[in-house]
Amino acid sequence: MQLASSDRPEILYIYDPLCGWCYGMMPVIQRIRDEYHDRLDVSVLNGGMVVGEQVGPLREMWDYIGGALRNVEAVTGATFGDPYRALGEEGSYVQNSEPPCRALTVFRQLDTEGRTVDFAHAIQQALFRDGKDLNLRATYETLLKPYGLDVAEFGRRFEAPEAAAATRQEFAAVARIGVQGFPTAVLRVGEQGYVLARGFQPYDTFASGLRAALRQSYSENGF
């Protein structure tokens, strides 16, 4: 059954650009987006994992993060590049979720082709694979090139207080729905929400849970 766009189920993928498990999970979300494109939409929400008093040099968390990388790679198949590991060893890089989340906010405003999932992953690849500075606007201007968007307009919006305010509002909205960890995936069908994942799941597990949630939602909503 083909649903009207306003009635289509939607996966809310709640992530943070600085979350290694989210980096490992994103290819699963991309595959779900591709394989279920005729049945549902996929949106990415910013979680705001490292903000406020948690912002600080990477060295403060590197003992924990450096050890966790091996586990994330083993479980998810993701690869953390040598440039990122060098950032951690040097230690002065400032971890702050707000700038990359703000970049995604602005991208979402400018993009009309539903490519937010891919740009969110590109942001994480820039850090975790390539060791780029997510605190710099120039990093995102480079990432924009494959998408054909207006770089100058992106920069203007990125620096505008409205973008920062909208991003903070998104953090607050995520907190209000009770998300306590990243990644989290929720299937939204009308007014109903079905939690699909708290933390990483491989594709087969996630897809199986999604199909079960869709069947339940169709039953409950009379589709």
Secondary structure, 3 states (H helix, E strand, C coil): CCCCHHHCCEEEEEECCCCHHHHHHHHHHHHHHHHCCCCCEEEEEECCCCCHHHCEEHHHCHHHHHHHHHHHHHHHCCCCCHHHHHHHHHCCCEECCHHHHHHHHHHHHHCCCCCHHHHHHHHHHHHHCCCCCCCCHHHHHHHCHHHCCCHHHHHHHHHCHHHHHHHHHHHHHHHHCCCCCCCEEEEEECCEEEEEEECCCCHHHHHHHHHHHHHHHHHHHCC
